[in-house]
């Protein structure tokens, strides 16, 4: 169960990270 939580946390972080990059790269 702990591994699933970590996986979801990392996935959520990656989504936010790429969203920010796209936002600043293509305003």
C-alpha positions in Angstrom: 0.0 0.0 0.0 2.9 2.4 0.8 4.4 1.8 -2.6 1.1 2.7 -4.3 1.0 6.0 -2.3 4.5 6.9 -3.3 3.8 6.1 -7.0 0.7 8.3 -7.0 2.7 11.0 -5.2 5.5 10.9 -7.8 3.0 10.8 -10.7 1.2 13.9 -9.3 4.5 15.7 -8.9 5.5 14.9 -12.5 2.2 16.1 -13.8 2.6 19.4 -12.0 6.2 19.7 -13.0 5.4 19.3 -16.7 2.4 21.6 -16.5 4.6 24.3 -15.1 7.3 23.8 -17.8 4.6 23.9 -20.6 3.1 27.0 -19.0 6.4 28.9 -19.0 7.6 27.5 -22.3 4.3 28.3 -24.2 2.7 31.3 -22.4 
